Amino acid sequence: MRVLILGVNGFIGNALTRRILTTTDWQVFGLDVGSDRIEEFLGEKRFRFLEGDIAINREWIEYHVKKCDVVLPLVAIATPATYVKNPLAVFELDFEENLRIVKMAARYGKRVVFPSTSEVYGMCPDAAFDEDASPLVYGPIRKERWIYSASKQLLDRVIWAMGNANGLRFTLFRPFNWYGPHLDDVDAPKEGSSRVLTQFLHNILYGVPIKLVDGGRQRRCFTYIEDGIDGLMKILVNENGCADGQIFNLGNPAADLSIRELAERLVAAVGTYEKFAPLARAATLVEVSAAEYYGANYQDITTRVPSVRKAKECLGWTPTTDFATGLAKTLDFYLSGRLRPEV
Ligand code: UGA
C-alpha cells in the first residue's frame, strides 16, 4: 500500500510513519514544513519526504494523491490558544487547505482517512460521546474557540456528503487528547504553544507555576499515542471494508482525569527522576481564570469521554495503555538523557 501523509512530522504523523515502516511493507510519502521528528527515516527506501507547505507545494501533492492508495491530511493548527488568537488562520489551514486535499482525493478516487477531533462534540451533555448519536454543541460566535471544532465538523460533514454523493471512500477518526513522545516541544517558551501535558512539564522544568485554568476541574481522557496508532492501523488495514464510511472515537475512557489530577500525577511522576526531583518538589499550582489565561473568547469543555463501543465492534480496537504506563513512557522520552535546565 502507498500512504500519503501530509503533516508527516507532526505528533500523529511521525508516530504513524514509524509504525508503518517498522511493521509493514507499505510505502510512505510525506510532506511537512519540518523534519526533526522523522530524521531517522530520511534514508529509508520506503519513505519519501518533501520539506514543503500544503498551501504552496500543490503540484507535488496532486502528483502524490494520484500515486497513492490512501491520503491522510494531518496538517492542522491544534492548540486552543491559537483558536482564540488567530481564528482565521485556523479556518484557512484546518478547513480550506484540507478541503482542497479532500476534493482532490475524491477527484482521483482515492481513500481519505481524516482526523476529525474530540472537540467536535463541544459541550455535548452525554456521559459518553457516541459517533452516530451524540449532539455537537457549541457556544456563541464571539467565543472564537469554537472555530476549530466548527471547521473540523463542517469538513466531517462535507466528507460524509461526498461519500454519499460521489462515492468517496473515507474514514473519520476522532483522537481524544492523545499524548506521548514527540507531543510538543517542552522547551518552547511561549505559554499556550503546547497542549496541557507538555505545557505542565515545561512549567515544572523551568520553575514556572503550573496554571490551572478555572481551578483545573475540567476533565479529559488522556490516550496514549501507541493505542491511537493501533486504531489508526486497523483503519488503514480496513479488513473487509470495516472502516469504510465510518466515524471512530479513538480515546481511552479509563484515563479520565481532571486537569488538576493531571498536574498532581505529573509532578509526582517527575519527582521519581532523581535529577528532576528538586524541580518537582519546587513545583507550584496556581488557579487562573480562563479569561486571564486565554482571553475573553475562550470557552471550555468540562467533560469529554468517548464511547469506544463502535471502534471495538467494527475494528476490534480497545485502548490498552493505562495512564501511569503511558505517562512513564512519555517522561522517559522527555527526561532521560536531558540535562537539568538552568532555572
Ligand atoms: C485539544 C486540542 O484542541 C487539540 O489538540 C485536539 O483536537 C483535542 O483537544 C484533543 O486532543 O482531543 P484541549 O483538550 O482543550 O483541546 O487542549 P489542551 O490545550 O491540552 O487543554 C486541556 C485542558 O487543560 C483545558 O481545559 C485547558 O484549559 C487546561 N489547561 C491548559 C490548563 O489548565 N493550563 C494550561 O497551562 C494549559
Residues whose N, C-alpha, C, O or C-beta is under 5 A from the ligand:
A	BS01	UGA	A78 P80 T117 S118 E119 P175 F176 N177 W178 S194 R195 V196 Q199 K211 L212 V213 Q218 I259 D300
